[in-house]
Amino acid sequence: MKPKYDPVYLTSADRKAIKKATGKGGCSNQAKTRASILLALDENSGPVKDQEEIAAVLKCSTATVRRTAKAFCEGGVEKVLGRKERTDPPVAPKATGEVEAKLIKMACSSPPEGNARWTLRLMESTVAIAEDMPNLSHMTIGRLLKKHHLGLT
């Protein structure tokens, strides 16, 4: 029998947190699988099966069982059942506060000569010419103006 690398000892508070988190559809299937792994690996409930047997019963890999046990030992039930927060958005926004301020200033100013009013496409072409602003689509400009309750009328 292979030695257990990270033995799991669940307290009554841990068991209560697991049942609360997994009860009545309150979590994802992945979290339910991890909760079942923790309950199966609990040393306090008696003899524990091998990690391979637990993986076969729960239809997951042995690596998942090992990683779940390791995560529990490092951070407790919250780390196992919770999701990691993203530090950065998947795509960095092009329009910062400074760019938004310039767009608002442009929308509030008078339109170029030969035009009766600002349009999103006109603003897009003006922004494309400006060197100190990133290229923004007319949809992005419209979204930014809408965010600040401004309309081009």
Contacts in CASP RR format, 6 or more apart in sequence:
PFRMAT RR
TARGET T0000
AUTHOR 0000-0000-0000
METHOD contacts of the structure
MODEL  1
MKPKYDPVYLTSADRKAIKKATGKGGCSNQAKTRASILLALDENSGPVKD
QEEIAAVLKCSTATVRRTAKAFCEGGVEKVLGRKERTDPPVAPKATGEVE
AKLIKMACSSPPEGNARWTLRLMESTVAIAEDMPNLSHMTIGRLLKKHHL
GLT
1 50 0 8 1.000
2 50 0 8 1.000
2 51 0 8 1.000
4 48 0 8 1.000
4 51 0 8 1.000
4 69 0 8 1.000
5 66 0 8 1.000
5 69 0 8 1.000
5 70 0 8 1.000
6 66 0 8 1.000
6 69 0 8 1.000
6 70 0 8 1.000
6 72 0 8 1.000
6 73 0 8 1.000
7 41 0 8 1.000
7 43 0 8 1.000
7 69 0 8 1.000
7 73 0 8 1.000
8 38 0 8 1.000
8 41 0 8 1.000
8 42 0 8 1.000
8 43 0 8 1.000
8 69 0 8 1.000
8 72 0 8 1.000
8 73 0 8 1.000
9 42 0 8 1.000
9 43 0 8 1.000
9 44 0 8 1.000
10 18 0 8 1.000
10 38 0 8 1.000
10 39 0 8 1.000
10 42 0 8 1.000
10 44 0 8 1.000
10 45 0 8 1.000
14 38 0 8 1.000
14 76 0 8 1.000
14 77 0 8 1.000
15 39 0 8 1.000
17 77 0 8 1.000
17 78 0 8 1.000
17 81 0 8 1.000
18 35 0 8 1.000
18 38 0 8 1.000
18 39 0 8 1.000
18 77 0 8 1.000
18 81 0 8 1.000
21 27 0 8 1.000
21 31 0 8 1.000
21 35 0 8 1.000
21 77 0 8 1.000
21 81 0 8 1.000
22 31 0 8 1.000
22 32 0 8 1.000
22 35 0 8 1.000
22 81 0 8 1.000
27 35 0 8 1.000
27 81 0 8 1.000
31 81 0 8 1.000
31 82 0 8 1.000
33 58 0 8 1.000
33 60 0 8 1.000
33 64 0 8 1.000
34 64 0 8 1.000
34 68 0 8 1.000
34 80 0 8 1.000
34 81 0 8 1.000
35 80 0 8 1.000
35 81 0 8 1.000
36 58 0 8 1.000
37 54 0 8 1.000
37 58 0 8 1.000
37 60 0 8 1.000
37 64 0 8 1.000
37 65 0 8 1.000
37 68 0 8 1.000
37 69 0 8 1.000
38 68 0 8 1.000
38 69 0 8 1.000
38 72 0 8 1.000
38 77 0 8 1.000
38 80 0 8 1.000
39 45 0 8 1.000
40 48 0 8 1.000
40 49 0 8 1.000
40 54 0 8 1.000
40 57 0 8 1.000
40 58 0 8 1.000
41 48 0 8 1.000
41 51 0 8 1.000
41 54 0 8 1.000
41 65 0 8 1.000
41 68 0 8 1.000
41 69 0 8 1.000
42 48 0 8 1.000
49 57 0 8 1.000
51 62 0 8 1.000
51 65 0 8 1.000
51 66 0 8 1.000
51 69 0 8 1.000
52 62 0 8 1.000
54 65 0 8 1.000
55 61 0 8 1.000
55 62 0 8 1.000
55 64 0 8 1.000
55 65 0 8 1.000
58 65 0 8 1.000
68 80 0 8 1.000
71 79 0 8 1.000
71 80 0 8 1.000
72 79 0 8 1.000
72 80 0 8 1.000
94 134 0 8 1.000
94 136 0 8 1.000
94 140 0 8 1.000
95 103 0 8 1.000
95 134 0 8 1.000
95 136 0 8 1.000
95 140 0 8 1.000
95 144 0 8 1.000
99 133 0 8 1.000
99 134 0 8 1.000
99 136 0 8 1.000
100 144 0 8 1.000
100 148 0 8 1.000
102 132 0 8 1.000
102 133 0 8 1.000
103 123 0 8 1.000
103 127 0 8 1.000
103 136 0 8 1.000
103 141 0 8 1.000
103 144 0 8 1.000
103 145 0 8 1.000
104 145 0 8 1.000
104 148 0 8 1.000
104 150 0 8 1.000
106 118 0 8 1.000
106 123 0 8 1.000
106 126 0 8 1.000
106 127 0 8 1.000
107 118 0 8 1.000
107 123 0 8 1.000
107 145 0 8 1.000
107 150 0 8 1.000
107 151 0 8 1.000
107 152 0 8 1.000
108 150 0 8 1.000
111 117 0 8 1.000
111 118 0 8 1.000
111 122 0 8 1.000
112 122 0 8 1.000
112 126 0 8 1.000
115 122 0 8 1.000
117 152 0 8 1.000
117 153 0 8 1.000
118 152 0 8 1.000
119 152 0 8 1.000
120 138 0 8 1.000
120 139 0 8 1.000
120 141 0 8 1.000
120 142 0 8 1.000
120 152 0 8 1.000
121 138 0 8 1.000
123 138 0 8 1.000
123 141 0 8 1.000
123 152 0 8 1.000
124 136 0 8 1.000
124 137 0 8 1.000
124 138 0 8 1.000
124 141 0 8 1.000
127 133 0 8 1.000
127 135 0 8 1.000
127 136 0 8 1.000
127 141 0 8 1.000
128 135 0 8 1.000
136 144 0 8 1.000
145 151 0 8 1.000
145 152 0 8 1.000
END
